[in-house]
Amino acid sequence: MSNSPVMPDAKTTLFPVAQDLSGLNTLGLASRAGACVTLDQPSQLPALSALARERAPLLVLGGGSNVVLPETVPGLVARVRFQGVRLLEARADAWLVEAAGGENWHGFVSACVEQGWDGLENLALIPGTVGASPVQNIGAYGVELDQRFHSLTAWDVQQARMVDMSAADCCFSYRDSRFKHDAPGRWVIVSVRFVLPRPWRPVLAYPDLQRHERLSRTASPTARDIFDAVCEIRRAKLPDPAVTGNAGSFFKNPIVSAARRDELLARFPGLVSYAQPDGGYKLAAGWLIDQCGWKGRSLGAAGVHDRQALVLVNRGGATAADIMALAGAIQEAVAERYGVALEPEPVRV
């Protein structure tokens, strides 16, 4: 981790206002902040540090796709809206592309495919912002963000300085990073840089892609083919947050040892699992939840999606307490039947 040579202008002032957050979180939970600021440019960041000291705690909010918000958010909320995408370098072995933290993730992936900067197409249609992508270390359909990550620039709110971080600095692991463990509100991710290998090679090992009718008929699929296929698959399996409030996959797929997986497989022959590079196995959390009878069920205004048991939905008027009560009931059922602990992906504020 190193200090970035880019330093914002400390003279900019921020004026907090009350903000309805109900339409700014994909679960569609009724929520309100008493004090909220919008960050449009890095020059506002020194003012954010000063304000955060006065109005702690600080919640940094991107696309609102990975949070469970309470009815009233205490302290200060900072909405990140930095914009911009640019090609930094066209090397013989890779494209080096940078995107601002406030860019819509799917829009950024689409722009890369359009420009021929291929390598992110498997991550199409994931909700949220570019700045949130390394926080969660997002992944889908055989590609993980840390496989395409180069570095990022972030504002350290506590120390009021800009820093550059490498992949090692970010401490990536499965759906995890240092940003989920450092003090809440410490970091504002300003921009993220991606290294997209050349020549490009399609990643098609994921079963859903292998079964996709058009891809299976294409001898040499393009990045656009994969992008379109991923969008089709996701739209068929997952609810649109604009129609049905949800935060995408609510639980991580648990990872167990080979011995534990073999023990479970002997008891439950239909167990769905995937071998990992370290010799362990990733269990399909959706399968575990489905087998416990939760797919399509509701608990009050919170429910489990009828096509994908990993997705919890707001059936209308659900609160954070409703969502977490349902999540807790699911965790208890899976633990009782399989002895496996499910860990939520979204952060409860």
C-alpha positions as CSV (number, residue, x, y, z in Angstrom):
1,M,0.0,0.0,0.0
2,S,1.4,3.4,-0.9
3,N,0.4,7.0,-0.8
4,S,-1.2,8.2,-4.0
5,P,0.4,11.3,-5.6
6,V,-3.1,12.6,-6.3
7,M,-4.3,14.8,-3.5
8,P,-7.8,16.4,-3.5
9,D,-8.3,20.1,-2.8
10,A,-9.0,20.5,0.9
11,K,-11.1,23.7,0.4
12,T,-14.3,21.9,-0.8
13,T,-17.2,22.0,1.7
14,L,-19.9,19.4,2.1
15,F,-23.4,20.1,3.4
16,P,-25.3,17.1,4.8
17,V,-29.0,16.8,4.1
18,A,-31.7,14.3,5.2
19,Q,-32.2,11.6,2.6
20,D,-34.8,8.9,1.9
21,L,-32.8,5.7,1.2
22,S,-35.8,3.5,0.4
23,G,-35.1,3.7,-3.4
24,L,-31.3,3.5,-2.9
25,N,-31.0,-0.1,-1.7
26,T,-31.9,-3.0,-3.9
27,L,-33.8,-4.8,-1.1
28,G,-36.3,-1.9,-1.2
29,L,-36.3,-1.5,2.6
30,A,-37.8,1.7,3.9
31,S,-34.9,3.6,5.3
32,R,-33.9,7.2,6.0
33,A,-30.7,9.0,6.8
34,G,-30.7,12.1,8.9
35,A,-27.4,13.3,7.3
36,C,-26.3,12.4,3.8
37,V,-23.7,13.8,1.3
38,T,-23.1,12.9,-2.3
39,L,-19.5,12.5,-3.5
40,D,-19.2,13.6,-7.1
41,Q,-15.5,14.4,-7.2
42,P,-12.4,13.5,-5.2
43,S,-11.9,17.1,-4.2
44,Q,-14.8,16.6,-1.7
45,L,-12.9,13.8,0.3
46,P,-11.0,16.0,2.8
47,A,-14.3,17.6,3.7
48,L,-15.8,14.1,4.2
49,S,-13.0,13.2,6.6
50,A,-13.7,16.3,8.7
51,L,-17.4,15.8,8.6
52,A,-17.1,12.1,9.5
53,R,-15.3,13.0,12.7
54,E,-18.2,15.2,13.7
55,R,-21.0,12.8,12.7
56,A,-19.7,9.3,13.2
57,P,-20.5,6.5,12.3
58,L,-20.0,6.8,8.5
59,L,-21.7,4.6,6.0
60,V,-20.3,4.6,2.5
61,L,-23.1,3.7,0.1
62,G,-22.6,2.7,-3.5
63,G,-25.4,1.0,-5.4
64,G,-27.1,-0.3,-2.2
65,S,-27.0,-3.9,-3.5
66,N,-25.1,-5.5,-0.7
67,V,-26.6,-3.9,2.4
68,V,-29.5,-4.5,4.8
69,L,-30.5,-1.0,5.9
70,P,-32.4,-0.1,9.2
71,E,-35.3,2.2,9.2
72,T,-33.1,5.0,10.4
73,V,-29.4,5.1,9.5
74,P,-27.4,6.8,12.3
75,G,-24.5,9.1,11.7
76,L,-23.5,10.1,8.2
77,V,-24.1,8.5,4.9
78,A,-21.8,9.2,1.9
79,R,-23.1,8.3,-1.6
80,V,-20.3,7.6,-4.0
81,R,-20.9,8.9,-7.5
82,F,-17.5,9.3,-9.1
83,Q,-17.7,8.7,-12.8
84,G,-15.3,7.9,-15.6
85,V,-13.8,4.9,-17.6
86,R,-10.5,5.0,-19.4
87,L,-7.9,2.8,-21.0
88,L,-4.6,3.4,-19.2
89,E,-2.4,1.1,-21.3
90,A,-2.7,-1.3,-24.2
91,R,0.1,-3.8,-23.6
92,A,1.0,-6.8,-25.8
93,D,-0.2,-9.1,-23.0
94,A,-3.1,-7.1,-21.5
95,W,-5.4,-4.2,-21.5
96,L,-5.1,-2.0,-18.3
97,V,-8.5,-0.3,-17.7
98,E,-9.5,2.1,-15.0
99,A,-13.1,2.9,-13.8
100,A,-14.3,5.4,-11.2
101,G,-15.8,3.9,-8.0
102,G,-19.3,5.3,-8.7
103,E,-19.6,3.7,-12.1
104,N,-22.4,1.2,-12.5
105,W,-20.7,-2.2,-12.5
106,H,-22.8,-3.8,-15.3
107,G,-22.5,-0.6,-17.4
108,F,-18.8,-0.8,-17.0
109,V,-18.6,-4.4,-18.1
110,S,-20.9,-3.6,-21.1
111,A,-18.6,-0.7,-22.1
112,C,-15.5,-3.0,-21.9
113,V,-17.1,-5.6,-24.1
114,E,-18.1,-2.9,-26.6
115,Q,-14.6,-1.6,-26.7
116,G,-13.0,-5.0,-27.1
117,W,-11.4,-5.0,-23.7
118,D,-12.5,-8.5,-23.0
119,G,-12.3,-10.5,-19.7
120,L,-15.1,-9.3,-17.5
121,E,-18.0,-10.6,-19.5
122,N,-18.7,-13.5,-17.1
123,L,-19.4,-10.8,-14.4
124,A,-22.2,-9.1,-16.4
125,L,-25.4,-8.0,-14.7
126,I,-24.1,-8.1,-11.2
127,P,-25.8,-5.2,-9.4
128,G,-23.8,-2.5,-7.6
129,T,-20.9,-0.1,-8.4
130,V,-17.3,-0.6,-9.5
131,G,-16.2,0.7,-6.1
132,A,-18.1,-2.0,-4.3
133,S,-16.7,-4.8,-6.5
134,P,-13.5,-5.3,-4.6
135,V,-15.2,-5.0,-1.2
136,Q,-17.2,-8.1,-1.9
137,N,-14.6,-9.6,-4.3
138,I,-17.5,-10.4,-6.6
139,G,-17.5,-13.4,-8.8
140,A,-19.9,-15.4,-11.1
141,Y,-19.9,-18.0,-13.8
142,G,-16.3,-19.1,-13.3
143,V,-14.6,-15.7,-12.9
144,E,-13.6,-13.9,-9.7
145,L,-12.8,-10.2,-9.5
146,D,-9.3,-10.8,-8.0
147,Q,-8.4,-12.7,-11.2
148,R,-8.8,-9.5,-13.2
149,F,-7.8,-7.0,-10.5
150,H,-4.7,-4.8,-10.8
151,S,-4.9,-2.1,-8.1
152,L,-7.2,0.6,-6.7
153,T,-7.0,4.1,-5.3
154,A,-8.9,4.7,-2.1
155,W,-9.4,7.6,0.4
156,D,-8.5,6.7,3.9
157,V,-11.2,8.6,5.8
158,Q,-9.5,8.2,9.2
159,Q,-6.1,9.5,8.1
160,A,-7.4,11.9,5.4
161,R,-5.0,10.6,2.7
162,M,-5.2,9.0,-0.7
163,V,-3.6,5.6,-1.0
164,D,-3.0,3.0,-3.8
165,M,-3.6,-0.7,-3.0
166,S,-2.4,-3.8,-4.7
167,A,-4.2,-7.1,-4.7
168,A,-2.1,-8.2,-1.7
169,D,-3.1,-5.0,0.2
170,C,-6.8,-5.8,-0.4
171,C,-6.4,-9.3,1.2
172,F,-8.9,-10.9,-1.2
173,S,-10.5,-14.3,-0.4
174,Y,-13.8,-15.9,-1.4
175,R,-16.4,-13.0,-1.3
176,D,-14.2,-11.2,1.1
177,S,-11.6,-8.5,1.4
178,R,-9.9,-6.2,4.0
179,F,-12.7,-3.7,3.4
180,K,-15.2,-5.9,5.2
181,H,-13.0,-6.2,8.2
182,D,-11.4,-2.8,8.7
183,A,-13.3,-0.2,10.7
184,P,-16.7,0.6,9.0
185,G,-16.6,3.8,6.9
186,R,-12.8,3.9,6.8
187,W,-12.4,3.6,3.1
188,V,-13.9,5.3,0.0
189,I,-12.8,3.5,-3.1
190,V,-12.2,6.2,-5.7
191,S,-11.1,4.1,-8.7
192,V,-10.3,0.5,-9.6
193,R,-7.9,-0.7,-12.2
194,F,-8.3,-4.0,-14.1
195,V,-5.8,-6.1,-16.0
196,L,-7.5,-7.9,-18.9
197,P,-5.3,-10.6,-20.4
198,R,-4.4,-10.7,-24.1
199,P,-4.9,-12.8,-26.0
200,W,-8.4,-13.3,-24.6
201,R,-9.6,-16.8,-23.8
202,P,-13.2,-17.6,-23.0
203,V,-14.1,-19.0,-19.5
204,L,-16.8,-21.6,-20.1
205,A,-16.3,-24.2,-17.4
206,Y,-19.3,-23.2,-15.4
207,P,-22.2,-25.7,-15.9
208,D,-24.8,-23.1,-16.8
209,L,-22.6,-21.8,-19.6
210,Q,-21.9,-25.3,-20.9
211,R,-25.6,-26.0,-21.0
212,H,-26.5,-22.7,-22.7
213,E,-28.0,-23.6,-26.1
214,R,-26.4,-20.9,-28.2
215,L,-22.9,-21.2,-26.6
216,S,-23.0,-25.0,-27.0
217,R,-23.6,-24.5,-30.7
218,T,-20.8,-22.0,-31.2
219,A,-17.3,-23.4,-31.9
220,S,-15.5,-20.1,-31.0
221,P,-17.8,-17.9,-28.8
222,T,-16.9,-14.3,-28.5
223,A,-16.9,-12.2,-25.3
224,R,-20.2,-10.7,-26.6
225,D,-21.7,-14.2,-26.9
226,I,-20.7,-14.9,-23.3
227,F,-21.9,-11.5,-22.0
228,D,-25.3,-12.1,-23.7
229,A,-25.6,-15.6,-22.4
230,V,-24.7,-14.6,-18.8
231,C,-27.4,-11.8,-19.0
232,E,-30.0,-14.3,-20.2
233,I,-29.1,-16.9,-17.5
234,R,-29.2,-14.3,-14.7
235,R,-32.5,-12.8,-15.9
236,A,-34.1,-16.2,-16.1
237,K,-32.9,-17.3,-12.6
238,L,-32.8,-14.0,-10.6
239,P,-35.5,-11.4,-9.8
240,D,-35.0,-7.9,-11.1
241,P,-34.5,-5.6,-8.0
242,A,-36.5,-2.9,-9.8
243,V,-39.5,-5.2,-9.6
244,T,-38.8,-7.4,-6.5
245,G,-36.6,-6.1,-3.8
246,N,-33.5,-8.4,-3.3
247,A,-29.8,-8.2,-2.6
248,G,-28.8,-11.0,-5.0
249,S,-27.3,-14.1,-3.4
250,F,-27.8,-13.7,0.3
251,F,-25.5,-16.4,1.5
252,K,-22.0,-17.4,0.6
253,N,-21.4,-20.9,-0.7
254,P,-19.8,-22.6,2.3
255,I,-16.3,-24.2,1.8
256,V,-15.5,-27.5,3.6
257,S,-12.7,-30.0,3.7
258,A,-12.6,-33.0,1.4
259,A,-13.2,-35.3,4.3
260,R,-16.3,-33.3,5.4
261,R,-17.7,-33.2,1.9
262,D,-17.2,-37.0,1.6
263,E,-19.0,-37.5,4.9
264,L,-21.9,-35.3,3.7
265,L,-22.0,-37.0,0.3
266,A,-22.3,-40.4,1.9
267,R,-25.4,-39.2,3.8
268,F,-26.9,-37.0,1.1
269,P,-26.0,-38.5,-2.3
270,G,-27.5,-35.5,-4.2
271,L,-25.2,-33.0,-2.5
272,V,-24.0,-30.4,-5.0
273,S,-20.3,-29.4,-4.5
274,Y,-17.4,-28.0,-6.5
275,A,-13.7,-28.9,-6.0
276,Q,-11.5,-26.0,-5.0
277,P,-7.8,-25.5,-5.9
278,D,-6.7,-26.0,-2.2
279,G,-8.3,-29.5,-2.1
280,G,-11.5,-28.4,-0.3
281,Y,-15.0,-28.2,-1.7
282,K,-17.5,-25.4,-2.1
283,L,-21.0,-26.5,-1.3
284,A,-24.0,-25.1,-3.2
285,A,-25.8,-23.0,-0.5
286,G,-28.9,-22.8,-2.7
287,W,-29.2,-26.6,-2.8
288,L,-28.8,-26.8,0.9
289,I,-31.6,-24.2,1.4
290,D,-33.8,-25.8,-1.2
291,Q,-33.4,-29.3,0.4
292,C,-34.5,-27.8,3.8
293,G,-37.8,-26.7,2.1
294,W,-37.3,-23.0,2.1
295,K,-37.5,-22.2,-1.6
296,G,-40.6,-20.1,-2.3
297,R,-41.5,-19.8,1.4
298,S,-42.1,-16.6,3.3
299,L,-41.7,-15.4,6.9
300,G,-43.8,-12.3,7.2
301,A,-43.0,-9.9,4.4
302,A,-39.6,-11.5,3.7
303,G,-39.4,-14.5,1.4
304,V,-37.2,-16.9,-0.5
305,H,-37.3,-16.6,-4.3
306,D,-39.2,-19.4,-5.9
307,R,-36.5,-20.0,-8.6
308,Q,-33.3,-19.4,-6.7
309,A,-33.2,-20.4,-3.0
310,L,-30.1,-18.2,-2.4
311,V,-32.1,-15.1,-3.0
312,L,-34.1,-13.5,-0.2
313,V,-36.8,-11.1,-1.4
314,N,-38.9,-8.2,0.0
315,R,-42.5,-9.2,-0.7
316,G,-43.6,-5.7,0.2
317,G,-43.0,-3.7,3.4
318,A,-40.3,-5.9,4.8
319,T,-37.9,-4.4,7.3
320,A,-34.3,-5.3,8.1
321,A,-35.5,-7.3,11.1
322,D,-37.8,-9.3,8.8
323,I,-35.0,-10.1,6.4
324,M,-32.6,-11.1,9.2
325,A,-35.3,-13.2,10.9
326,L,-35.8,-15.1,7.7
327,A,-32.0,-15.5,7.2
328,G,-31.6,-16.7,10.8
329,A,-34.4,-19.3,10.3
330,I,-32.7,-20.6,7.2
331,Q,-29.3,-20.7,8.8
332,E,-30.8,-22.7,11.7
333,A,-32.4,-25.2,9.4
334,V,-29.3,-25.8,7.3
335,A,-27.1,-26.1,10.4
336,E,-29.5,-28.6,12.0
337,R,-29.8,-30.9,8.9
338,Y,-26.3,-30.6,7.5
339,G,-24.1,-29.2,10.3
340,V,-23.0,-26.5,7.9
341,A,-22.9,-22.8,8.8
342,L,-24.2,-20.3,6.2
343,E,-22.7,-16.8,6.2
344,P,-24.7,-13.9,4.8
345,E,-23.1,-11.9,2.0
346,P,-24.8,-8.5,2.6
347,V,-23.7,-6.2,5.4
348,R,-26.3,-5.4,8.0
349,V,-26.0,-1.7,8.9
